[in-house]
Amino acid sequence: MPPRKKTDPTNVSTVPSRPVGRPSKYTPEVADAICEEMIAGRDLLDICKDEHMPSRSSVYRWMTAHPEFEAQCARAREGMADVELHALKKLANDCTEANVNSTRVKLNHFQWRLMKIAPRTYGEKVQTALTGADGGPIRIAAMTIDARQLEPDARDALKQALFAAKRLATGD
């Protein structure tokens, strides 16, 4: 067997490396078609089952690689929520004594789904307010400890407490 030739590390090729894997089939036209389907009320799962559409995993990769596509999908989801709201209204209007229980289940589902699809528009509005005693402002008191005036045992206890607090804050 002939000896292997040693490669010269200074003789490195300057040819740019090609990307690994299959090239992306992302185009603005495909992105628009997906979003149009969503605005018409179709779920991404159903859209991606179509033969001429990309897989769901491809669409999620595109959202990561193309922030403008992710924003476009978010706006399309808002449009899809309007279709869901229309279906919710129709379902409520078609409710009768005979189907009241099944309609209630469907209404609850659509309402929950609407809140998840478009939480800014249809989600529950939660407002949190922090107040101090009797609804007043929160008071913060600062305390200064001169460790030089503490007994050695108290100084060690303070040191251990500070180290424990630091570990909790940093997650160590």
C-alpha positions as CSV (number, residue, x, y, z in Angstrom):
1,M,0.0,0.0,0.0
2,P,1.5,3.4,-1.0
3,P,2.1,5.9,1.8
4,R,-0.6,8.6,2.2
5,K,0.3,12.0,1.0
6,K,0.4,14.7,3.6
7,T,-1.8,17.7,2.9
8,D,-0.4,21.2,3.1
9,P,-2.5,23.1,5.7
10,T,-1.7,26.4,3.9
11,N,-3.2,25.1,0.7
12,V,-6.8,25.4,1.7
13,S,-9.4,25.8,-1.0
14,T,-11.2,29.1,-1.1
15,V,-14.3,27.6,-2.8
16,P,-17.3,28.5,-0.7
17,S,-19.1,25.5,0.8
18,R,-22.5,24.6,-0.5
19,P,-25.5,24.3,1.8
20,V,-26.2,20.8,3.0
21,G,-29.6,19.2,2.2
22,R,-32.3,19.8,-0.2
23,P,-32.9,23.4,-1.3
24,S,-35.9,25.2,0.3
25,K,-39.0,25.4,-1.9
26,Y,-40.0,28.6,-0.1
27,T,-41.3,31.3,-2.4
28,P,-43.4,34.4,-1.6
29,E,-46.2,32.9,-3.9
30,V,-46.4,29.7,-1.8
31,A,-46.3,31.8,1.4
32,D,-49.2,33.9,0.1
33,A,-51.2,30.8,-0.9
34,I,-50.8,29.4,2.6
35,C,-51.9,32.6,4.2
36,E,-54.9,33.0,1.9
37,E,-56.1,29.5,2.8
38,M,-55.7,30.4,6.5
39,I,-57.7,33.7,6.0
40,A,-60.4,31.6,4.4
41,G,-60.7,29.6,7.6
42,R,-58.5,26.5,7.0
43,D,-56.1,25.2,9.7
44,L,-52.4,24.9,8.8
45,L,-52.7,21.2,9.4
46,D,-55.4,20.8,6.7
47,I,-53.6,23.2,4.3
48,C,-50.4,21.1,4.5
49,K,-52.3,17.9,3.7
50,D,-52.9,19.2,0.2
51,E,-50.8,17.6,-2.4
52,H,-49.4,20.9,-3.8
53,M,-48.6,22.4,-0.4
54,P,-45.4,21.9,1.7
55,S,-45.3,19.8,4.8
56,R,-46.1,21.4,8.2
57,S,-42.5,21.0,9.3
58,S,-41.3,22.9,6.2
59,V,-43.8,25.7,7.0
60,Y,-42.5,25.9,10.6
61,R,-38.9,26.0,9.3
62,W,-39.8,28.7,6.9
63,M,-41.4,30.7,9.7
64,T,-38.0,30.5,11.5
65,A,-36.0,31.3,8.4
66,H,-38.3,34.1,7.1
67,P,-39.5,36.4,9.9
68,E,-41.8,38.2,7.4
69,F,-43.5,34.9,6.6
70,E,-44.0,34.3,10.4
71,A,-45.6,37.8,10.7
72,Q,-47.8,37.1,7.6
73,C,-49.0,33.9,9.2
74,A,-49.8,35.7,12.4
75,R,-52.0,38.2,10.5
76,A,-53.6,35.3,8.6
77,R,-54.4,33.6,11.9
78,E,-56.2,36.8,13.0
79,G,-58.3,36.5,9.7
80,M,-58.9,32.8,10.4
81,A,-60.3,33.9,13.8
82,D,-62.8,36.1,12.1
83,V,-64.1,33.1,10.2
84,E,-64.3,31.1,13.4
85,L,-66.2,34.0,15.0
86,H,-68.7,33.9,12.2
87,A,-69.1,30.1,12.6
88,L,-69.6,30.6,16.4
89,K,-72.4,33.2,15.7
90,K,-74.1,30.9,13.2
91,L,-73.9,28.0,15.6
92,A,-75.5,30.1,18.4
93,N,-78.2,31.3,16.0
94,D,-79.1,27.8,14.9
95,C,-79.4,26.5,18.5
96,T,-82.8,24.9,19.4
97,E,-84.2,23.2,22.4
98,A,-83.4,19.8,20.8
99,N,-79.7,20.5,20.3
100,V,-78.9,22.9,23.1
101,N,-76.5,20.5,24.9
102,S,-74.4,19.6,21.9
103,T,-74.5,23.2,20.8
104,R,-73.2,24.3,24.2
105,V,-70.2,21.9,23.8
106,K,-69.5,23.2,20.3
107,L,-69.8,26.8,21.4
108,N,-67.4,26.3,24.3
109,H,-64.9,24.6,21.9
110,F,-65.1,27.4,19.3
111,Q,-64.8,30.0,22.0
112,W,-61.7,28.4,23.5
113,R,-60.2,27.9,20.0
114,L,-60.9,31.6,19.2
115,M,-59.1,32.7,22.3
116,K,-56.1,30.5,21.3
117,I,-56.0,31.6,17.7
118,A,-56.2,35.3,18.3
119,P,-55.5,36.0,22.0
120,R,-54.9,39.7,21.5
121,T,-58.4,40.2,20.0
122,Y,-60.5,37.4,21.6
123,G,-58.5,36.3,24.6
124,E,-59.4,37.0,28.2
125,K,-58.2,40.4,29.3
126,V,-56.1,40.0,32.5
127,Q,-55.0,43.0,34.4
128,T,-52.7,42.6,37.3
129,A,-52.1,45.4,39.8
130,L,-49.6,45.3,42.7
131,T,-50.5,47.4,45.7
132,G,-49.2,47.8,49.2
133,A,-51.2,47.9,52.4
134,D,-54.8,49.2,52.1
135,G,-54.4,49.6,48.3
136,G,-51.6,52.2,48.6
137,P,-48.2,52.1,47.0
138,I,-45.7,49.4,47.7
139,R,-43.1,50.5,50.1
140,I,-39.6,49.3,49.8
141,A,-37.3,49.7,52.8
142,A,-33.5,49.5,52.4
143,M,-31.4,48.1,55.3
144,T,-27.7,48.5,55.8
145,I,-25.8,46.1,58.0
146,D,-22.3,46.8,59.1
147,A,-20.8,43.3,59.2
148,R,-17.8,44.6,61.2
149,Q,-20.1,45.2,64.2
150,L,-21.5,41.6,64.1
151,E,-20.2,38.7,66.2
152,P,-18.1,36.2,64.3
153,D,-21.0,33.6,64.4
154,A,-23.5,36.2,63.1
155,R,-21.1,37.3,60.4
156,D,-20.7,33.6,59.2
157,A,-24.5,33.2,59.3
158,L,-25.0,36.3,57.2
159,K,-22.3,35.2,54.7
160,Q,-24.0,31.8,54.3
161,A,-27.4,33.4,53.8
162,L,-26.0,35.7,51.1
163,F,-24.3,32.8,49.3
164,A,-27.6,30.8,49.4
165,A,-29.5,33.8,48.0
166,K,-26.9,34.2,45.2
167,R,-27.2,30.4,44.4
168,L,-31.0,30.7,44.2
169,A,-30.8,33.8,42.0
170,T,-28.3,32.3,39.5
171,G,-29.8,28.8,39.6
172,D,-26.6,27.0,40.7
